[in-house]
Amino acid sequence: MTVKWIKTDPLVMNGEPFCYGSRLTVRQLLELRRNGYDLTRLLTEHPELRAMGIASAYAFAAEHRTSYSAFFEADGSLAGPGYSELEAEMLPEHLRVAGIVVKSSLLPA
C-alpha cells in the first residue's frame, strides 16, 4: 500500500491540505519551518508526523507555489531550515529538492 502523505478533504481542516495521520496542515508546517523548526524538532514535538510526510508537505508547497507564496524566499527556496543532506539521504530522489526540502549550508539560509 502506498501512503498519500498529503490529503485534501473538504470535511477535514476546512479543506486545507494536511499531513496524513496528523491534524497539521501544510500551511502550519511551513509556519513552523519559517519559525526555525528543523526536522528533529518537528518530529520531537509532533511524533505523529513522519519524515517522509514532512518532506512531502514541502514538495506539495513547491508544486502549489501560488497558494504558499508567503513562505518562499526571493531566491525561490522555502523559508527556514529544511532537511540536511544527511537527513535527506533516506528520502526518495523525487523529494530531495534543493532549497525546498534540502537546505544545506551551501544553499542560502
Gaussian input, Z-matrix of N, CA and C with variables (Angstrom, degrees):
# hf/3-21g

backbone

0 1
 N
 C     1     B1
 C     2     B2     1     A1
 N     3     B3     2     A2     1     D1
 C     4     B4     3     A3     2     D2
 C     5     B5     4     A4     3     D3
 N     6     B6     5     A5     4     D4
 C     7     B7     6     A6     5     D5
 C     8     B8     7     A7     6     D6
 N     9     B9     8     A8     7     D7
 C    10    B10     9     A9     8     D8
 C    11    B11    10    A10     9     D9
 N    12    B12    11    A11    10    D10
 C    13    B13    12    A12    11    D11
 C    14    B14    13    A13    12    D12
 N    15    B15    14    A14    13    D13
 C    16    B16    15    A15    14    D14
 C    17    B17    16    A16    15    D15
 N    18    B18    17    A17    16    D16
 C    19    B19    18    A18    17    D17
 C    20    B20    19    A19    18    D18
 N    21    B21    20    A20    19    D19
 C    22    B22    21    A21    20    D20
 C    23    B23    22    A22    21    D21
 N    24    B24    23    A23    22    D22
 C    25    B25    24    A24    23    D23
 C    26    B26    25    A25    24    D24
 N    27    B27    26    A26    25    D25
 C    28    B28    27    A27    26    D26
 C    29    B29    28    A28    27    D27
 N    30    B30    29    A29    28    D28
 C    31    B31    30    A30    29    D29
 C    32    B32    31    A31    30    D30
 N    33    B33    32    A32    31    D31
 C    34    B34    33    A33    32    D32
 C    35    B35    34    A34    33    D33
 N    36    B36    35    A35    34    D34
 C    37    B37    36    A36    35    D35
 C    38    B38    37    A37    36    D36
 N    39    B39    38    A38    37    D37
 C    40    B40    39    A39    38    D38
 C    41    B41    40    A40    39    D39
 N    42    B42    41    A41    40    D40
 C    43    B43    42    A42    41    D41
 C    44    B44    43    A43    42    D42
 N    45    B45    44    A44    43    D43
 C    46    B46    45    A45    44    D44
 C    47    B47    46    A46    45    D45
 N    48    B48    47    A47    46    D46
 C    49    B49    48    A48    47    D47
 C    50    B50    49    A49    48    D48
 N    51    B51    50    A50    49    D49
 C    52    B52    51    A51    50    D50
 C    53    B53    52    A52    51    D51
 N    54    B54    53    A53    52    D52
 C    55    B55    54    A54    53    D53
 C    56    B56    55    A55    54    D54
 N    57    B57    56    A56    55    D55
 C    58    B58    57    A57    56    D56
 C    59    B59    58    A58    57    D57
 N    60    B60    59    A59    58    D58
 C    61    B61    60    A60    59    D59
 C    62    B62    61    A61    60    D60
 N    63    B63    62    A62    61    D61
 C    64    B64    63    A63    62    D62
 C    65    B65    64    A64    63    D63
 N    66    B66    65    A65    64    D64
 C    67    B67    66    A66    65    D65
 C    68    B68    67    A67    66    D66
 N    69    B69    68    A68    67    D67
 C    70    B70    69    A69    68    D68
 C    71    B71    70    A70    69    D69
 N    72    B72    71    A71    70    D70
 C    73    B73    72    A72    71    D71
 C    74    B74    73    A73    72    D72
 N    75    B75    74    A74    73    D73
 C    76    B76    75    A75    74    D74
 C    77    B77    76    A76    75    D75
 N    78    B78    77    A77    76    D76
 C    79    B79    78    A78    77    D77
 C    80    B80    79    A79    78    D78
 N    81    B81    80    A80    79    D79
 C    82    B82    81    A81    80    D80
 C    83    B83    82    A82    81    D81
 N    84    B84    83    A83    82    D82
 C    85    B85    84    A84    83    D83
 C    86    B86    85    A85    84    D84
 N    87    B87    86    A86    85    D85
 C    88    B88    87    A87    86    D86
 C    89    B89    88    A88    87    D87
 N    90    B90    89    A89    88    D88
 C    91    B91    90    A90    89    D89
 C    92    B92    91    A91    90    D90
 N    93    B93    92    A92    91    D91
 C    94    B94    93    A93    92    D92
 C    95    B95    94    A94    93    D93
 N    96    B96    95    A95    94    D94
 C    97    B97    96    A96    95    D95
 C    98    B98    97    A97    96    D96
 N    99    B99    98    A98    97    D97
 C   100   B100    99    A99    98    D98
 C   101   B101   100   A100    99    D99
 N   102   B102   101   A101   100   D100
 C   103   B103   102   A102   101   D101
 C   104   B104   103   A103   102   D102
 N   105   B105   104   A104   103   D103
 C   106   B106   105   A105   104   D104
 C   107   B107   106   A106   105   D105
 N   108   B108   107   A107   106   D106
 C   109   B109   108   A108   107   D107
 C   110   B110   109   A109   108   D108
 N   111   B111   110   A110   109   D109
 C   112   B112   111   A111   110   D110
 C   113   B113   112   A112   111   D111
 N   114   B114   113   A113   112   D112
 C   115   B115   114   A114   113   D113
 C   116   B116   115   A115   114   D114
 N   117   B117   116   A116   115   D115
 C   118   B118   117   A117   116   D116
 C   119   B119   118   A118   117   D117
 N   120   B120   119   A119   118   D118
 C   121   B121   120   A120   119   D119
 C   122   B122   121   A121   120   D120
 N   123   B123   122   A122   121   D121
 C   124   B124   123   A123   122   D122
 C   125   B125   124   A124   123   D123
 N   126   B126   125   A125   124   D124
 C   127   B127   126   A126   125   D125
 C   128   B128   127   A127   126   D126
 N   129   B129   128   A128   127   D127
 C   130   B130   129   A129   128   D128
 C   131   B131   130   A130   129   D129
 N   132   B132   131   A131   130   D130
 C   133   B133   132   A132   131   D131
 C   134   B134   133   A133   132   D132
 N   135   B135   134   A134   133   D133
 C   136   B136   135   A135   134   D134
 C   137   B137   136   A136   135   D135
 N   138   B138   137   A137   136   D136
 C   139   B139   138   A138   137   D137
 C   140   B140   139   A139   138   D138
 N   141   B141   140   A140   139   D139
 C   142   B142   141   A141   140   D140
 C   143   B143   142   A142   141   D141
 N   144   B144   143   A143   142   D142
 C   145   B145   144   A144   143   D143
 C   146   B146   145   A145   144   D144
 N   147   B147   146   A146   145   D145
 C   148   B148   147   A147   146   D146
 C   149   B149   148   A148   147   D147
 N   150   B150   149   A149   148   D148
 C   151   B151   150   A150   149   D149
 C   152   B152   151   A151   150   D150
 N   153   B153   152   A152   151   D151
 C   154   B154   153   A153   152   D152
 C   155   B155   154   A154   153   D153
 N   156   B156   155   A155   154   D154
 C   157   B157   156   A156   155   D155
 C   158   B158   157   A157   156   D156
 N   159   B159   158   A158   157   D157
 C   160   B160   159   A159   158   D158
 C   161   B161   160   A160   159   D159
 N   162   B162   161   A161   160   D160
 C   163   B163   162   A162   161   D161
 C   164   B164   163   A163   162   D162
 N   165   B165   164   A164   163   D163
 C   166   B166   165   A165   164   D164
 C   167   B167   166   A166   165   D165
 N   168   B168   167   A167   166   D166
 C   169   B169   168   A168   167   D167
 C   170   B170   169   A169   168   D168
 N   171   B171   170   A170   169   D169
 C   172   B172   171   A171   170   D170
 C   173   B173   172   A172   171   D171
 N   174   B174   173   A173   172   D172
 C   175   B175   174   A174   173   D173
 C   176   B176   175   A175   174   D174
 N   177   B177   176   A176   175   D175
 C   178   B178   177   A177   176   D176
 C   179   B179   178   A178   177   D177
 N   180   B180   179   A179   178   D178
 C   181   B181   180   A180   179   D179
 C   182   B182   181   A181   180   D180
 N   183   B183   182   A182   181   D181
 C   184   B184   183   A183   182   D182
 C   185   B185   184   A184   183   D183
 N   186   B186   185   A185   184   D184
 C   187   B187   186   A186   185   D185
 C   188   B188   187   A187   186   D186
 N   189   B189   188   A188   187   D187
 C   190   B190   189   A189   188   D188
 C   191   B191   190   A190   189   D189
 N   192   B192   191   A191   190   D190
 C   193   B193   192   A192   191   D191
 C   194   B194   193   A193   192   D192
 N   195   B195   194   A194   193   D193
 C   196   B196   195   A195   194   D194
 C   197   B197   196   A196   195   D195
 N   198   B198   197   A197   196   D196
 C   199   B199   198   A198   197   D197
 C   200   B200   199   A199   198   D198
 N   201   B201   200   A200   199   D199
 C   202   B202   201   A201   200   D200
 C   203   B203   202   A202   201   D201
 N   204   B204   203   A203   202   D202
 C   205   B205   204   A204   203   D203
 C   206   B206   205   A205   204   D204
 N   207   B207   206   A206   205   D205
 C   208   B208   207   A207   206   D206
 C   209   B209   208   A208   207   D207
 N   210   B210   209   A209   208   D208
 C   211   B211   210   A210   209   D209
 C   212   B212   211   A211   210   D210
 N   213   B213   212   A212   211   D211
 C   214   B214   213   A213   212   D212
 C   215   B215   214   A214   213   D213
 N   216   B216   215   A215   214   D214
 C   217   B217   216   A216   215   D215
 C   218   B218   217   A217   216   D216
 N   219   B219   218   A218   217   D217
 C   220   B220   219   A219   218   D218
 C   221   B221   220   A220   219   D219
 N   222   B222   221   A221   220   D220
 C   223   B223   222   A222   221   D221
 C   224   B224   223   A223   222   D222
 N   225   B225   224   A224   223   D223
 C   226   B226   225   A225   224   D224
 C   227   B227   226   A226   225   D225
 N   228   B228   227   A227   226   D226
 C   229   B229   228   A228   227   D227
 C   230   B230   229   A229   228   D228
 N   231   B231   230   A230   229   D229
 C   232   B232   231   A231   230   D230
 C   233   B233   232   A232   231   D231
 N   234   B234   233   A233   232   D232
 C   235   B235   234   A234   233   D233
 C   236   B236   235   A235   234   D234
 N   237   B237   236   A236   235   D235
 C   238   B238   237   A237   236   D236
 C   239   B239   238   A238   237   D237
 N   240   B240   239   A239   238   D238
 C   241   B241   240   A240   239   D239
 C   242   B242   241   A241   240   D240
 N   243   B243   242   A242   241   D241
 C   244   B244   243   A243   242   D242
 C   245   B245   244   A244   243   D243
 N   246   B246   245   A245   244   D244
 C   247   B247   246   A246   245   D245
 C   248   B248   247   A247   246   D246
 N   249   B249   248   A248   247   D247
 C   250   B250   249   A249   248   D248
 C   251   B251   250   A250   249   D249
 N   252   B252   251   A251   250   D250
 C   253   B253   252   A252   251   D251
 C   254   B254   253   A253   252   D252
 N   255   B255   254   A254   253   D253
 C   256   B256   255   A255   254   D254
 C   257   B257   256   A256   255   D255
 N   258   B258   257   A257   256   D256
 C   259   B259   258   A258   257   D257
 C   260   B260   259   A259   258   D258
 N   261   B261   260   A260   259   D259
 C   262   B262   261   A261   260   D260
 C   263   B263   262   A262   261   D261
 N   264   B264   263   A263   262   D262
 C   265   B265   264   A264   263   D263
 C   266   B266   265   A265   264   D264
 N   267   B267   266   A266   265   D265
 C   268   B268   267   A267   266   D266
 C   269   B269   268   A268   267   D267
 N   270   B270   269   A269   268   D268
 C   271   B271   270   A270   269   D269
 C   272   B272   271   A271   270   D270
 N   273   B273   272   A272   271   D271
 C   274   B274   273   A273   272   D272
 C   275   B275   274   A274   273   D273
 N   276   B276   275   A275   274   D274
 C   277   B277   276   A276   275   D275
 C   278   B278   277   A277   276   D276
 N   279   B279   278   A278   277   D277
 C   280   B280   279   A279   278   D278
 C   281   B281   280   A280   279   D279
 N   282   B282   281   A281   280   D280
 C   283   B283   282   A282   281   D281
 C   284   B284   283   A283   282   D282
 N   285   B285   284   A284   283   D283
 C   286   B286   285   A285   284   D284
 C   287   B287   286   A286   285   D285
 N   288   B288   287   A287   286   D286
 C   289   B289   288   A288   287   D287
 C   290   B290   289   A289   288   D288
 N   291   B291   290   A290   289   D289
 C   292   B292   291   A291   290   D290
 C   293   B293   292   A292   291   D291
 N   294   B294   293   A293   292   D292
 C   295   B295   294   A294   293   D293
 C   296   B296   295   A295   294   D294
 N   297   B297   296   A296   295   D295
 C   298   B298   297   A297   296   D296
 C   299   B299   298   A298   297   D297
 N   300   B300   299   A299   298   D298
 C   301   B301   300   A300   299   D299
 C   302   B302   301   A301   300   D300
 N   303   B303   302   A302   301   D301
 C   304   B304   303   A303   302   D302
 C   305   B305   304   A304   303   D303
 N   306   B306   305   A305   304   D304
 C   307   B307   306   A306   305   D305
 C   308   B308   307   A307   306   D306
 N   309   B309   308   A308   307   D307
 C   310   B310   309   A309   308   D308
 C   311   B311   310   A310   309   D309
 N   312   B312   311   A311   310   D310
 C   313   B313   312   A312   311   D311
 C   314   B314   313   A313   312   D312
 N   315   B315   314   A314   313   D313
 C   316   B316   315   A315   314   D314
 C   317   B317   316   A316   315   D315
 N   318   B318   317   A317   316   D316
 C   319   B319   318   A318   317   D317
 C   320   B320   319   A319   318   D318
 N   321   B321   320   A320   319   D319
 C   322   B322   321   A321   320   D320
 C   323   B323   322   A322   321   D321
 N   324   B324   323   A323   322   D322
 C   325   B325   324   A324   323   D323
 C   326   B326   325   A325   324   D324

   B1=1.4281
   B2=1.5321
   B3=1.3075
   B4=1.4549
   B5=1.5190
   B6=1.3144
   B7=1.4577
   B8=1.5269
   B9=1.3089
   B10=1.4623
   B11=1.5218
   B12=1.3333
   B13=1.4550
   B14=1.5193
   B15=1.3189
   B16=1.4652
   B17=1.5160
   B18=1.3163
   B19=1.4591
   B20=1.5208
   B21=1.3241
   B22=1.4577
   B23=1.5176
   B24=1.3130
   B25=1.4572
   B26=1.5160
   B27=1.3363
   B28=1.4627
   B29=1.5276
   B30=1.3322
   B31=1.4572
   B32=1.5381
   B33=1.3360
   B34=1.4631
   B35=1.5282
   B36=1.3064
   B37=1.4696
   B38=1.5323
   B39=1.3269
   B40=1.4715
   B41=1.5248
   B42=1.3266
   B43=1.4603
   B44=1.5142
   B45=1.3182
   B46=1.4663
   B47=1.5374
   B48=1.3397
   B49=1.4679
   B50=1.5271
   B51=1.3298
   B52=1.4624
   B53=1.5206
   B54=1.3205
   B55=1.4643
   B56=1.5227
   B57=1.3064
   B58=1.4596
   B59=1.5287
   B60=1.3191
   B61=1.4587
   B62=1.5183
   B63=1.3253
   B64=1.4634
   B65=1.5250
   B66=1.3110
   B67=1.4675
   B68=1.5272
   B69=1.3080
   B70=1.4638
   B71=1.5260
   B72=1.3186
   B73=1.4551
   B74=1.5317
   B75=1.3116
   B76=1.4639
   B77=1.5296
   B78=1.3068
   B79=1.4705
   B80=1.5333
   B81=1.3250
   B82=1.4720
   B83=1.5270
   B84=1.3280
   B85=1.4663
   B86=1.5221
   B87=1.3162
   B88=1.4624
   B89=1.5277
   B90=1.3151
   B91=1.4679
   B92=1.5298
   B93=1.3277
   B94=1.4624
   B95=1.5239
   B96=1.3382
   B97=1.4620
   B98=1.5244
   B99=1.3295
   B100=1.4690
   B101=1.5317
   B102=1.3365
   B103=1.4694
   B104=1.5194
   B105=1.3337
   B106=1.4559
   B107=1.5165
   B108=1.3187
   B109=1.4598
   B110=1.5253
   B111=1.3192
   B112=1.4599
   B113=1.5318
   B114=1.3184
   B115=1.4621
   B116=1.5287
   B117=1.3170
   B118=1.4650
   B119=1.5251
   B120=1.3060
   B121=1.4700
   B122=1.5283
   B123=1.3343
   B124=1.4653
   B125=1.5251
   B126=1.3355
   B127=1.4685
   B128=1.5265
   B129=1.3158
   B130=1.4590
   B131=1.5263
   B132=1.3222
   B133=1.4646
   B134=1.5273
   B135=1.3248
   B136=1.4684
   B137=1.5315
   B138=1.3281
   B139=1.4713
   B140=1.5254
   B141=1.3302
   B142=1.4600
   B143=1.5293
   B144=1.3313
   B145=1.4647
   B146=1.5199
   B147=1.3234
   B148=1.4570
   B149=1.5188
   B150=1.3150
   B151=1.4651
   B152=1.5305
   B153=1.3139
   B154=1.4623
   B155=1.5306
   B156=1.3150
   B157=1.4526
   B158=1.5193
   B159=1.3136
   B160=1.4626
   B161=1.5284
   B162=1.3271
   B163=1.4688
   B164=1.5226
   B165=1.3176
   B166=1.4623
   B167=1.5249
   B168=1.3296
   B169=1.4598
   B170=1.5243
   B171=1.3257
   B172=1.4615
   B173=1.5242
   B174=1.3281
   B175=1.4685
   B176=1.5314
   B177=1.3227
   B178=1.4656
   B179=1.5278
   B180=1.3280
   B181=1.4595
   B182=1.5300
   B183=1.3252
   B184=1.4643
   B185=1.5207
   B186=1.3267
   B187=1.4665
   B188=1.5298
   B189=1.3178
   B190=1.4691
   B191=1.5288
   B192=1.3099
   B193=1.4624
   B194=1.5258
   B195=1.3230
   B196=1.4654
   B197=1.5285
   B198=1.3205
   B199=1.4641
   B200=1.5225
   B201=1.3342
   B202=1.4619
   B203=1.5275
   B204=1.3143
   B205=1.4654
   B206=1.5304
   B207=1.3098
   B208=1.4640
   B209=1.5287
   B210=1.3169
   B211=1.4644
   B212=1.5240
   B213=1.3345
   B214=1.4598
   B215=1.5194
   B216=1.3204
   B217=1.4618
   B218=1.5340
   B219=1.3174
   B220=1.4647
   B221=1.5302
   B222=1.3462
   B223=1.4653
   B224=1.5281
   B225=1.3352
   B226=1.4663
   B227=1.5153
   B228=1.3375
   B229=1.4639
   B230=1.5273
   B231=1.3264
   B232=1.4611
   B233=1.5229
   B234=1.3119
   B235=1.4622
   B236=1.5224
   B237=1.3184
   B238=1.4581
   B239=1.5174
   B240=1.3329
   B241=1.4535
   B242=1.5245
   B243=1.2823
   B244=1.4601
   B245=1.5152
   B246=1.3005
   B247=1.4551
   B248=1.5263
   B249=1.3164
   B250=1.4570
   B251=1.5311
   B252=1.2935
   B253=1.4639
   B254=1.5288
   B255=1.3169
   B256=1.4593
   B257=1.5292
   B258=1.3345
   B259=1.4654
   B260=1.5299
   B261=1.3188
   B262=1.4647
   B263=1.5264
   B264=1.3209
   B265=1.4645
   B266=1.5222
   B267=1.3242
   B268=1.4662
   B269=1.5272
   B270=1.3266
   B271=1.4619
   B272=1.5186
   B273=1.3292
   B274=1.4558
   B275=1.5365
   B276=1.2954
   B277=1.4669
   B278=1.5281
   B279=1.3294
   B280=1.4684
   B281=1.5308
   B282=1.3340
   B283=1.4645
   B284=1.5297
   B285=1.3207
   B286=1.4682
   B287=1.5295
   B288=1.3025
   B289=1.4597
   B290=1.5255
   B291=1.3204
   B292=1.4665
   B293=1.5242
   B294=1.3262
   B295=1.4530
   B296=1.5215
   B297=1.3000
   B298=1.4624
   B299=1.5210
   B300=1.3145
   B301=1.4617
   B302=1.5244
   B303=1.3169
   B304=1.4650
   B305=1.5259
   B306=1.3102
   B307=1.4552
   B308=1.5284
   B309=1.3248
   B310=1.4620
   B311=1.5152
   B312=1.3127
   B313=1.4580
   B314=1.5248
   B315=1.3356
   B316=1.4565
   B317=1.5154
   B318=1.3242
   B319=1.4625
   B320=1.5136
   B321=1.3324
   B322=1.4656
   B323=1.5118
   B324=1.3047
   B325=1.4663
   B326=1.5064
   A1=109.83
   A2=116.29
   A3=121.89
   A4=108.88
   A5=115.89
   A6=121.01
   A7=108.59
   A8=115.81
   A9=120.93
   A10=105.34
   A11=116.35
   A12=121.76
   A13=113.67
   A14=117.12
   A15=120.61
   A16=107.85
   A17=115.57
   A18=121.44
   A19=109.57
   A20=114.42
   A21=121.53
   A22=107.31
   A23=115.63
   A24=121.64
   A25=107.23
   A26=118.11
   A27=119.26
   A28=114.10
   A29=117.13
   A30=120.99
   A31=113.18
   A32=116.68
   A33=121.41
   A34=108.84
   A35=116.58
   A36=122.89
   A37=111.79
   A38=115.59
   A39=121.83
   A40=113.05
   A41=116.45
   A42=120.57
   A43=114.45
   A44=117.67
   A45=121.69
   A46=108.64
   A47=119.62
   A48=121.26
   A49=110.68
   A50=116.10
   A51=121.05
   A52=110.59
   A53=115.32
   A54=121.85
   A55=110.25
   A56=115.48
   A57=123.04
   A58=110.17
   A59=116.32
   A60=121.95
   A61=114.23
   A62=117.10
   A63=118.89
   A64=109.83
   A65=114.54
   A66=121.41
   A67=109.14
   A68=117.17
   A69=121.62
   A70=109.65
   A71=114.93
   A72=119.44
   A73=109.85
   A74=115.21
   A75=120.19
   A76=108.82
   A77=117.39
   A78=121.83
   A79=111.09
   A80=117.77
   A81=120.56
   A82=110.87
   A83=117.45
   A84=120.05
   A85=111.21
   A86=116.88
   A87=120.38
   A88=110.98
   A89=117.02
   A90=120.49
   A91=110.93
   A92=116.58
   A93=120.20
   A94=110.47
   A95=116.23
   A96=120.09
   A97=110.60
   A98=116.72
   A99=120.93
   A100=110.41
   A101=116.72
   A102=121.87
   A103=113.25
   A104=117.26
   A105=121.16
   A106=116.70
   A107=118.37
   A108=120.27
   A109=109.80
   A110=116.39
   A111=120.28
   A112=108.33
   A113=116.72
   A114=120.90
   A115=111.65
   A116=117.66
   A117=121.09
   A118=111.33
   A119=116.85
   A120=120.17
   A121=111.50
   A122=117.19
   A123=119.99
   A124=110.92
   A125=116.30
   A126=120.12
   A127=111.93
   A128=117.60
   A129=121.45
   A130=111.05
   A131=116.28
   A132=120.28
   A133=113.45
   A134=116.62
   A135=121.47
   A136=108.87
   A137=117.69
   A138=120.96
   A139=113.77
   A140=117.75
   A141=119.94
   A142=111.72
   A143=116.67
   A144=120.82
   A145=110.66
   A146=115.36
   A147=122.34
   A148=107.67
   A149=116.50
   A150=120.98
   A151=111.06
   A152=117.17
   A153=121.08
   A154=110.53
   A155=117.45
   A156=121.45
   A157=112.69
   A158=116.64
   A159=120.70
   A160=109.71
   A161=116.28
   A162=120.14
   A163=110.68
   A164=117.00
   A165=121.03
   A166=111.28
   A167=117.05
   A168=120.84
   A169=110.75
   A170=116.99
   A171=120.67
   A172=110.78
   A173=116.15
   A174=120.41
   A175=110.52
   A176=117.00
   A177=121.71
   A178=109.87
   A179=116.86
   A180=121.06
   A181=110.58
   A182=116.94
   A183=120.14
   A184=111.17
   A185=116.85
   A186=121.15
   A187=111.33
   A188=117.51
   A189=123.09
   A190=109.51
   A191=115.25
   A192=123.07
   A193=114.08
   A194=117.16
   A195=118.43
   A196=111.43
   A197=117.28
   A198=120.82
   A199=112.66
   A200=116.40
   A201=120.95
   A202=112.21
   A203=117.74
   A204=122.11
   A205=113.24
   A206=118.25
   A207=121.45
   A208=112.82
   A209=117.59
   A210=121.28
   A211=113.06
   A212=117.02
   A213=120.63
   A214=111.11
   A215=115.02
   A216=122.37
   A217=108.90
   A218=116.53
   A219=121.76
   A220=112.11
   A221=116.65
   A222=120.01
   A223=113.11
   A224=117.76
   A225=121.44
   A226=114.72
   A227=117.56
   A228=120.09
   A229=109.32
   A230=115.58
   A231=120.16
   A232=109.43
   A233=116.57
   A234=122.11
   A235=109.99
   A236=115.68
   A237=121.26
   A238=112.97
   A239=114.34
   A240=118.71
   A241=111.41
   A242=115.27
   A243=120.74
   A244=108.31
   A245=116.18
   A246=121.77
   A247=108.88
   A248=116.38
   A249=119.47
   A250=106.80
   A251=116.63
   A252=119.58
   A253=110.55
   A254=116.75
   A255=121.32
   A256=111.09
   A257=117.24
   A258=121.12
   A259=111.44
   A260=116.69
   A261=121.24
   A262=112.76
   A263=118.36
   A264=120.76
   A265=112.69
   A266=117.97
   A267=121.55
   A268=112.43
   A269=117.17
   A270=121.11
   A271=111.39
   A272=117.32
   A273=119.15
   A274=109.90
   A275=116.02
   A276=121.93
   A277=113.30
   A278=117.61
   A279=119.82
   A280=113.40
   A281=117.96
   A282=121.10
   A283=113.13
   A284=117.50
   A285=120.34
   A286=110.53
   A287=115.88
   A288=122.00
   A289=109.65
   A290=116.44
   A291=121.27
   A292=110.36
   A293=115.67
   A294=121.65
   A295=113.89
   A296=116.45
   A297=120.97
   A298=109.24
   A299=117.10
   A300=121.41
   A301=108.81
   A302=117.09
   A303=122.25
   A304=109.11
   A305=115.76
   A306=121.31
   A307=106.99
   A308=116.44
   A309=120.53
   A310=109.91
   A311=114.80
   A312=120.49
   A313=111.24
   A314=117.24
   A315=120.49
   A316=112.24
   A317=116.35
   A318=120.99
   A319=108.99
   A320=117.87
   A321=119.38
   A322=111.40
   A323=117.04
   A324=121.28
   A325=111.66
   D1=131.76
   D2=177.22
   D3=-96.32
   D4=130.52
   D5=-179.96
   D6=-87.28
   D7=131.11
   D8=171.19
   D9=-90.67
   D10=105.24
   D11=-170.16
   D12=-69.94
   D13=-30.87
   D14=178.76
   D15=-112.71
   D16=125.16
   D17=-177.21
   D18=-120.11
   D19=151.62
   D20=174.43
   D21=-133.04
   D22=124.86
   D23=-179.90
   D24=-142.81
   D25=123.11
   D26=-178.25
   D27=-60.23
   D28=-18.39
   D29=-179.11
   D30=-95.01
   D31=-2.38
   D32=-178.87
   D33=-122.66
   D34=129.17
   D35=177.11
   D36=54.17
   D37=36.92
   D38=179.32
   D39=54.79
   D40=29.94
   D41=177.33
   D42=83.49
   D43=-0.59
   D44=179.30
   D45=-72.20
   D46=132.96
   D47=177.43
   D48=-56.15
   D49=134.95
   D50=-177.20
   D51=-134.53
   D52=165.28
   D53=-178.64
   D54=-85.55
   D55=132.19
   D56=178.46
   D57=-51.17
   D58=133.09
   D59=176.13
   D60=79.21
   D61=8.97
   D62=-178.93
   D63=-141.20
   D64=175.32
   D65=174.57
   D66=-110.60
   D67=22.88
   D68=178.88
   D69=-100.00
   D70=129.59
   D71=178.22
   D72=-85.60
   D73=164.39
   D74=175.39
   D75=-57.70
   D76=-43.98
   D77=179.75
   D78=-58.89
   D79=-43.32
   D80=179.06
   D81=-63.29
   D82=-40.87
   D83=177.77
   D84=-63.53
   D85=-40.32
   D86=178.56
   D87=-65.99
   D88=-36.98
   D89=176.51
   D90=-64.64
   D91=-42.76
   D92=177.50
   D93=-61.96
   D94=-44.34
   D95=179.49
   D96=-61.55
   D97=-45.73
   D98=-179.67
   D99=-60.54
   D100=-29.18
   D101=178.71
   D102=-86.91
   D103=10.65
   D104=172.17
   D105=100.38
   D106=3.30
   D107=179.34
   D108=-71.98
   D109=122.12
   D110=174.53
   D111=-95.09
   D112=-179.20
   D113=-176.41
   D114=-58.07
   D115=-46.21
   D116=-178.16
   D117=-59.08
   D118=-46.32
   D119=-179.03
   D120=-66.41
   D121=-40.66
   D122=178.09
   D123=-60.02
   D124=-46.02
   D125=-178.18
   D126=-70.23
   D127=-30.82
   D128=178.43
   D129=-71.35
   D130=-46.38
   D131=-176.25
   D132=-83.11
   D133=-17.34
   D134=179.73
   D135=-134.29
   D136=73.58
   D137=-174.60
   D138=-63.71
   D139=-13.02
   D140=177.19
   D141=-73.74
   D142=-16.71
   D143=179.24
   D144=-79.65
   D145=160.49
   D146=174.46
   D147=-126.23
   D148=150.00
   D149=-178.66
   D150=-56.97
   D151=-40.36
   D152=179.84
   D153=-64.80
   D154=-38.37
   D155=179.13
   D156=-66.84
   D157=-39.80
   D158=178.57
   D159=-64.85
   D160=-46.40
   D161=177.93
   D162=-60.64
   D163=-38.92
   D164=178.32
   D165=-64.70
   D166=-36.16
   D167=177.54
   D168=-64.80
   D169=-41.73
   D170=177.81
   D171=-63.88
   D172=-43.69
   D173=178.79
   D174=-65.24
   D175=-38.69
   D176=177.69
   D177=-60.07
   D178=-43.68
   D179=178.98
   D180=-61.02
   D181=-39.66
   D182=179.03
   D183=-66.21
   D184=-35.82
   D185=179.01
   D186=-72.81
   D187=-22.15
   D188=-179.02
   D189=-121.48
   D190=50.03
   D191=-173.36
   D192=-54.62
   D193=-36.18
   D194=-178.17
   D195=-64.85
   D196=-34.01
   D197=179.15
   D198=-74.58
   D199=-23.69
   D200=-174.69
   D201=-122.39
   D202=25.95
   D203=-174.39
   D204=-57.42
   D205=-30.64
   D206=-179.00
   D207=-64.52
   D208=-15.67
   D209=-176.45
   D210=-99.13
   D211=1.97
   D212=-178.80
   D213=-103.53
   D214=138.78
   D215=176.73
   D216=-77.27
   D217=168.94
   D218=179.80
   D219=-60.20
   D220=-29.82
   D221=-179.71
   D222=-82.08
   D223=0.93
   D224=178.12
   D225=93.29
   D226=-1.93
   D227=178.96
   D228=-88.63
   D229=160.52
   D230=175.27
   D231=-76.36
   D232=141.68
   D233=179.48
   D234=-67.84
   D235=144.00
   D236=175.27
   D237=90.40
   D238=174.92
   D239=-177.50
   D240=-72.89
   D241=140.43
   D242=174.11
   D243=-109.35
   D244=-153.48
   D245=176.43
   D246=-77.82
   D247=145.00
   D248=170.53
   D249=-75.81
   D250=166.81
   D251=178.37
   D252=-60.88
   D253=-37.48
   D254=178.42
   D255=-64.69
   D256=-44.89
   D257=178.48
   D258=-64.08
   D259=-32.81
   D260=-177.01
   D261=-77.16
   D262=-14.06
   D263=-179.10
   D264=-58.17
   D265=-30.21
   D266=-178.00
   D267=-79.12
   D268=-12.54
   D269=-176.24
   D270=-83.61
   D271=151.22
   D272=172.63
   D273=-63.92
   D274=153.66
   D275=-175.40
   D276=-52.09
   D277=-40.20
   D278=-176.12
   D279=-67.23
   D280=-14.74
   D281=177.96
   D282=-99.17
   D283=-5.42
   D284=-179.71
   D285=-87.00
   D286=61.09
   D287=-175.24
   D288=-88.42
   D289=118.20
   D290=-179.29
   D291=-63.25
   D292=133.51
   D293=178.48
   D294=83.01
   D295=-19.10
   D296=179.94
   D297=-104.40
   D298=-61.34
   D299=177.40
   D300=-94.92
   D301=-52.09
   D302=-177.58
   D303=-91.32
   D304=127.35
   D305=179.03
   D306=-130.99
   D307=82.95
   D308=-176.64
   D309=-82.16
   D310=174.91
   D311=179.65
   D312=-67.84
   D313=-17.20
   D314=178.60
   D315=-81.28
   D316=-17.17
   D317=178.86
   D318=-93.95
   D319=152.26
   D320=177.20
   D321=-60.13
   D322=141.19
   D323=-179.12
   D324=-79.18

